Amino acid sequence: ISKNISWVLLISDRNHAIPARINRTGVRMIVGGIGSADRLVVEDLPVSTDLREGDLIETSGLGGRFPVGYPVGLVSSVESTQSSPYLQANITPSAALLKVGHVLIIAPPKTDVVPPAEAVEDESVEDNS
């Protein structure tokens, strides 16, 4: 939020979702919180996806908010129904969310952004109309 203050939100919060992937296959998904410290859910994953109980789910890095490869949890159940084209899957978080005493704050990387040469050239073109 600022240089010396951060806002922390547990992955189990019902207003939070995280871009993730299956470690075994690399298939990407969205994992959402439901307000329970011991269960997360997979959102809108097609029923044809190879997802198995025991699969490690980790951050995918998509969106740049979370680094790639941080463990999210293990798949505890996978179900498909005739009435839905999506899997119903639950994930047990890797962290003991009710026992967390410390958190790791991941600051965005400091980058010196240099504009591409094309952008610099475009700015120097004068409009002679």
Secondary structure, 3 states (H helix, E strand, C coil): CCCCCCCCCCCCCCCCEEEEEECCCCCEEEEEECCCCCCEEEECCECCCCCCCCCEEEECCCCCCCCCCCEEEEEEEEECCCCCCECEEEEEECCCCCCCCCCCCCCCCCCCCCCCHHHHHHHHCCCCC
